[in-house]
Every structure is written in structure tokens, then in C-alpha cells.
Amino acid sequence: MMHINDDPTAAAEGVLQQDESLSKLVETALQESIARRCMQAQFSAQGRAARQQGRCSDDLFDANDVVTDRARAHASERGSPG
């Protein structure tokens, strides 16, 4: 189990790679966090748009039906009864 240090600066300095500065570590972490949040926002926006498009076209499927159909298809591909 990883122990979380009470002093984030000391913890960060403890994991710096050779020739890496604390400011570079913070800059990289910030860039990665921003990129992750942008991807999450884009994913959510695409999901909302797909849901709205499905509602407008009345082209929606019940999740349980989809899972059941996929399980049956998978079982038949493997040659076992579904």
C-alpha cells in the first residue's frame, strides 16, 4: 500500500526522475490533467449528442436487450449454448 505523504512537495521531490525538476513534473502533471479532462468532456458531449439523436430518431435500444443479444452471439461463436 502506498503511503500518501503529508507534504506534497517532499513527496513530489521523492519521485523525480534523473535531471527532472519539480516545476517540470508539475507542468507535465498539469498538462496531462487538462488533456484528460478535455477527453472526458468530449466523451460526455458525444454521449449526450448520441442520446439526443437516438431520441429524435426513435432509434433506441434497451441496454438489457443489447447485453443479452451480445451474450448469445458470443456463446454461439464459442459453440456453447446461450
C-alpha positions, 0 to 999 in steps of 0.5 A: 500500500502506498503511503500518501505523504503529508507534504506534497512537495517532499513527496513530489521531490521523492519521485523525480526522475534523473535531471527532472525538476519539480516545476517540470513534473508539475507542468507535465502533471498539469498538462496531462490533467487538462488533456484528460479532462478535455477527453472526458468532456468530449466523451460526455458531449458525444454521449449526450449528442448520441442520446439526443439523436437516438431520441429524435430518431426513435432509434433506441435500444434497451441496454438489457436487450443489447447485453443479452443479444451480445451474450448469445452471439458470443456463446454461439461463436464459442459453440456453447449454448446461450 
